[in-house]
């Protein structure tokens, strides 16, 4: 079964004497969402989440927002791709995913 691995972070580290910026650990929350032929939504993001780390193990498309619906015309990710997305905190956002081979 193909999956989307969602890591919710609440800050971006780095700056100052740190040459590399990235999500600050530990994560606020982590989710796994099955990638199928229909749009599937994650649980609502934690209210403190401001940065998403999304890793997928198969080709898919995603949508992010309140009650999102993923279609094959939305943002496409390649198999084994990892991407980061910033999101506003304290909003009822989710991530939706659909297979797109």
C-alpha distance (Angstrom), angle and dihedral (degrees) to the residues before:
residue distance angle dihedral
X1 . . .
X2 3.79 . .
X3 3.80 119.3 .
X4 3.77 143.5 -167.8
X5 3.81 111.7 -141.3
X6 3.79 111.3 -151.3
X7 3.80 121.2 -166.3
X8 3.80 116.0 -173.6
X9 3.81 116.5 -151.5
X10 3.80 130.6 -178.7
X11 3.79 103.7 -154.9
X12 3.75 145.2 21.0
X13 3.79 113.9 -118.8
X14 3.76 127.1 -154.0
X15 3.77 131.4 63.7
X16 3.76 125.3 112.3
X17 3.81 108.5 47.5
X18 3.81 91.9 -11.3
X19 3.83 108.9 96.7
X20 3.80 95.2 -167.8
X21 3.80 123.9 61.0
X22 3.77 123.0 -157.4
X23 3.76 144.4 136.5
X24 3.78 115.6 -47.5
X25 3.80 114.9 -118.4
X26 2.96 144.1 -105.2
X27 3.81 96.3 55.3
X28 3.78 121.4 -121.7
X29 3.83 89.0 -133.3
X30 3.80 141.8 -19.8
X31 3.80 129.6 -146.5
X32 3.79 138.1 179.3
X33 3.81 117.3 -149.6
X34 3.81 122.6 -169.5
X35 3.81 115.5 -122.4
X36 3.80 109.8 -136.9
X37 3.80 139.3 154.2
X38 3.81 90.4 -86.8
X39 3.80 129.9 59.3
X40 3.81 110.7 -88.1
X41 3.81 122.7 -170.5
X42 3.78 128.8 -145.7
X43 3.76 121.3 -131.7
X44 3.80 114.0 -85.3
X45 3.79 112.7 -73.1
X46 3.78 118.4 -106.7
X47 3.82 112.1 -93.4
X48 3.84 89.7 -119.5
X49 3.82 95.2 53.6
X50 3.81 114.9 115.6
X51 3.82 101.5 154.9
X52 3.81 129.4 45.5
X53 3.79 124.9 -157.2
X54 3.80 107.8 -161.9
X55 3.79 122.9 -172.2
X56 3.80 122.2 177.5
X57 3.78 129.4 -169.8
X58 3.81 96.4 -156.5
X59 3.81 138.3 32.1
X60 3.80 110.5 -76.6
X61 3.79 146.0 142.5
X62 3.79 125.4 -120.7
X63 3.78 140.1 -161.4
X64 3.81 126.3 -165.3
X65 3.79 126.7 -160.9
X66 3.78 142.8 68.3
X67 3.83 108.4 -26.3
X68 3.85 93.5 -15.4
X69 3.78 124.3 -167.2
X70 3.79 117.0 -153.8
X71 3.80 119.1 -144.7
X72 3.79 131.2 174.9
X73 3.82 87.2 -104.2
X74 3.84 92.8 62.8
X75 3.81 127.7 85.6
X76 3.82 108.0 -41.9
X77 3.80 123.7 -145.7
X78 3.80 125.7 -164.8
X79 3.79 122.9 -128.6
X80 3.81 111.8 -78.6
X81 3.80 92.1 11.7
X82 3.81 122.4 146.3
X83 3.80 121.4 -158.8
X84 3.81 135.9 173.3
X85 3.80 124.0 -140.8
X86 3.79 128.5 -176.7
X87 3.79 116.9 -138.7
X88 3.79 133.1 -177.3
X89 3.81 114.0 -100.2
X90 3.79 124.7 -123.5
X91 3.81 94.2 32.6
X92 3.78 126.5 116.7
X93 3.81 95.5 -113.0
X94 3.80 128.2 159.3
X95 3.80 135.8 179.1
X96 3.81 119.0 -123.5
X97 3.80 124.1 -163.6
X98 3.82 137.4 -171.7
X99 3.80 132.6 178.9
X100 3.81 113.1 -100.3
X101 3.79 110.9 -179.0
